[in-house]
Amino acid sequence: MFYFDAHCHLLPRKQFIKASNARINYFICNATHPQNWHKLLDIASTLPGIYPCIGIHPWYIADLKSDWQIKMQLLFDKYPHLMVGEIGLDTTRPNLARQAEVFEFCLKTALKYHRAVHIHGHESWSLITDILKCYPGLTCLFHRFSGTASQAKQLSAITNAYFSLMSVRPARYLPAERILVESDSPDGLHKPARVIELAERIGLDWAQLDANFCRFLGETLPMKGDAPHHFLTMQDEPISPQTENPTAQTFSDKHSQPIDSEATK
């Protein structure tokens, strides 16, 4: 049995390896600003089991350079398994119009390249629903979902929706086959290994979550094959301590720190 973290951010290399020792072998890892896109791709190229996503988090729109859109599309041209994320809206943050502009460009990119989208929607699920109506057919992972049952139903009607959780309450009204669990590390639960405890609190059998994760990857990474289980267990070996390179550079993509901060421990 493998275990997964459906949404995290850049961690020091040794933290990914430590998580693997606690049986978390697969990570969907998000880089939230162009400064961190290549850092994530570098670490994903050396540690198996990391599924990279690049995007513009709504907290980090203020200092975007004029060429960020070109850089994003070049990376999607180059990497056929790259996902879009973390993107979205946050009504508790300034400049909602600019947030929406960036969000919609990323959605258009996801449609163009047929990629899954990892969406941040703090206090914004209704606005996000209205925008997604203009981009039907996307596969979306609604990260740290905290919306209502009605909002979840609306999102499911217009997207191929999965809901990644960090709390128990939403699991009470979400379809079991659409639930994933996440740490949102290095913030959130801080340690990826805590997703196992979270799953126990939610009350879902890990075999169900395993099946959900494999189905999500199978639907969102079609070039990796039609049998996600076979791919995960045979072609993409999980991280192990033997893969550690003590000279490798490590990075952090924490929401609570500057976007270019580097992890030192």
C-alpha positions in Angstrom: 0.0 0.0 0.0 1.3 3.4 -0.9 0.2 6.7 0.7 0.0 10.1 -0.9 -0.3 13.8 -0.2 -2.7 15.4 -2.7 -1.4 19.0 -2.2 1.8 20.3 -0.8 4.5 22.9 -1.7 8.2 22.8 -2.0 10.0 21.2 0.9 13.7 20.5 1.6 14.7 17.3 -0.2 15.3 15.6 3.1 11.7 16.4 4.2 10.3 14.5 1.2 12.6 11.6 2.1 11.5 11.8 5.8 7.9 11.7 4.7 8.6 8.6 2.6 10.0 6.9 5.7 6.6 7.6 7.2 4.9 5.9 4.2 4.0 9.0 2.2 5.5 8.0 -1.2 3.7 10.3 -3.6 3.2 14.1 -3.6 1.3 16.5 -5.8 3.6 19.5 -5.3 2.6 23.1 -6.3 4.9 26.0 -7.2 3.0 29.3 -6.8 5.2 31.9 -8.5 7.6 31.9 -11.6 10.5 32.2 -9.2 9.8 28.7 -7.9 8.7 26.9 -11.1 12.2 25.7 -12.1 13.1 24.9 -8.5 10.1 22.5 -8.3 10.9 20.9 -11.7 14.5 20.4 -10.6 13.6 18.6 -7.5 10.9 16.6 -9.2 13.4 15.4 -11.8 15.7 13.9 -9.1 13.1 12.6 -6.6 10.5 10.1 -8.0 7.0 10.3 -6.7 6.6 14.0 -7.0 4.0 15.3 -9.4 4.7 18.9 -10.2 2.2 21.8 -10.8 3.0 25.4 -11.7 0.8 28.4 -11.3 0.3 31.8 -9.9 -1.2 31.9 -6.4 -3.6 34.8 -5.9 -1.4 36.0 -3.0 1.5 36.5 -5.3 0.3 38.5 -8.3 1.8 41.9 -7.3 5.3 41.4 -8.7 4.7 39.3 -11.8 7.0 40.2 -14.7 5.6 40.8 -18.1 6.9 37.5 -19.6 5.3 35.2 -17.0 2.6 34.0 -19.5 5.2 33.1 -22.1 7.4 31.3 -19.6 4.4 29.3 -18.4 3.4 28.1 -21.9 7.0 27.2 -22.7 7.1 24.9 -19.7 3.8 23.3 -20.6 5.1 22.7 -24.1 8.2 21.0 -22.7 6.6 18.9 -19.9 3.6 16.8 -20.9 2.8 15.7 -17.3 2.9 19.1 -15.7 -0.3 20.2 -14.0 -1.6 23.8 -13.4 -1.6 25.0 -9.8 -2.0 26.4 -7.4 -4.2 29.1 -8.9 -7.5 30.7 -7.8 -9.1 33.6 -6.1 -9.1 34.9 -2.5 -11.5 37.7 -1.6 -9.6 38.4 1.6 -6.7 39.6 -0.5 -6.5 42.9 -2.6 -6.9 43.4 -6.3 -9.6 40.8 -7.0 -9.9 42.0 -10.7 -6.2 41.3 -11.3 -6.5 37.9 -9.5 -9.3 37.0 -11.8 -7.3 38.0 -14.9 -4.4 35.8 -13.9 -6.7 33.0 -12.9 -8.5 33.0 -16.2 -5.2 33.0 -18.2 -4.2 29.9 -16.3 -7.5 28.2 -16.9 -7.2 28.9 -20.6 -3.7 27.4 -20.5 -5.1 24.3 -18.8 -7.7 23.9 -21.5 -5.1 24.4 -24.3 -2.8 21.8 -22.9 -5.4 19.4 -21.4 -4.0 19.7 -17.9 -5.6 19.3 -14.5 -6.1 22.4 -12.3 -5.4 22.8 -8.6 -7.6 25.6 -7.3 -7.4 27.8 -4.2 -10.7 29.3 -3.3 -10.6 30.9 0.2 -13.9 32.7 0.7 -14.3 32.6 -3.1 -16.1 29.4 -4.2 -19.1 31.2 -5.6 -17.0 33.5 -7.7 -14.8 30.6 -8.9 -17.9 28.7 -9.9 -19.1 31.6 -12.0 -15.8 31.8 -13.8 -15.5 28.0 -14.3 -18.8 28.0 -16.1 -16.9 29.7 -19.0 -14.3 26.9 -19.0 -16.3 23.6 -19.1 -14.7 20.2 -19.1 -11.7 20.9 -16.9 -10.5 18.4 -14.3 -10.2 20.3 -11.1 -8.8 19.5 -7.7 -10.4 22.0 -5.2 -7.6 22.3 -2.7 -8.4 22.6 1.0 -12.1 22.7 0.1 -14.3 24.3 2.7 -17.4 25.2 0.7 -20.9 24.2 1.2 -22.7 21.1 -0.1 -24.5 23.3 -2.6 -21.2 24.8 -3.8 -19.7 21.3 -4.2 -22.6 20.2 -6.2 -22.4 23.2 -8.5 -18.6 22.7 -9.0 -19.2 19.0 -9.8 -21.8 19.9 -12.4 -19.4 22.1 -14.5 -16.0 20.3 -13.9 -14.6 16.8 -13.3 -14.3 17.7 -9.7 -12.1 16.3 -6.9 -12.0 17.7 -3.4 -8.8 17.7 -1.4 -9.5 18.1 2.3 -7.7 19.2 5.5 -10.7 19.0 7.8 -13.4 16.5 8.5 -16.6 18.5 8.0 -16.7 18.7 4.2 -16.3 14.9 4.0 -19.8 14.6 5.5 -21.5 15.8 2.3 -18.9 15.0 -0.5 -19.0 11.8 -2.6 -16.5 9.4 -1.1 -15.1 8.6 -4.5 -14.2 12.3 -5.0 -12.3 12.9 -1.8 -8.5 13.3 -1.5 -6.4 14.3 1.5 -3.6 16.8 1.7 -1.2 18.4 4.1 -0.7 21.8 2.4 2.9 21.5 3.8 4.9 23.3 4.9 2.0 25.3 6.3 -1.3 23.5 6.9 -0.6 20.2 8.6 3.2 21.0 8.4 4.2 17.4 7.8 2.9 15.3 4.9 2.8 12.2 7.0 -0.1 13.7 8.9 -2.4 13.0 6.0 -2.7 9.4 7.3 -4.0 10.7 10.6 -6.4 13.0 8.7 -7.8 10.1 6.7 -8.5 8.2 9.9 -10.4 11.2 11.3 -12.4 11.6 8.1 -13.3 7.9 8.4 -12.5 6.9 4.9 -10.8 3.6 4.2 -7.3 4.3 2.7 -8.1 1.8 -0.1 -10.9 4.2 -1.2 -8.5 7.2 -1.1 -5.9 5.1 -2.9 -8.4 4.4 -5.7 -9.4 8.0 -5.8 -5.8 9.2 -6.2 -5.1 6.7 -8.9 -8.2 7.6 -10.8 -7.4 11.3 -10.5 -3.9 10.7 -11.9 -5.3 8.4 -14.6 -7.7 11.1 -15.7 -5.3 14.0 -15.5 -2.0 12.5 -16.7 -3.2 10.4 -19.7 0.2 10.2 -21.3 1.4 8.3 -18.2 -0.9 5.4 -19.2 -4.4 4.1 -18.7 -3.6 2.0 -15.6 -2.5 4.4 -12.8 -1.8 1.6 -10.3 0.6 -0.1 -12.8 2.3 3.2 -13.5 2.6 4.1 -9.8 4.0 0.8 -8.7 6.1 -0.2 -11.7 7.3 2.9 -13.4 7.5 5.6 -10.8 9.2 4.0 -7.8 8.4 5.8 -4.5 11.0 7.9 -2.8 13.4 5.9 -0.6 16.3 6.9 1.6 18.7 5.5 -0.9 17.8 8.3 -3.3 19.0 11.1 -1.0 21.8 13.3 -2.3 23.3 15.3 0.6 24.6 17.9 -1.8 21.2 18.6 -3.4 19.8 22.1 -3.1 16.5 22.4 -1.2 13.8 25.0 -1.5 10.6 26.1 0.2 7.4 27.5 -1.3 5.7 28.4 1.9 2.6 30.7 1.7 3.6 32.4 5.0 7.1 33.4 3.8 8.4 35.4 0.9 8.1 33.5 -2.4 11.9 33.3 -2.9 12.7 32.1 0.5 14.9 29.0 0.7 14.5 26.2 3.2 17.5 25.7 5.4 16.4 22.8 7.5 
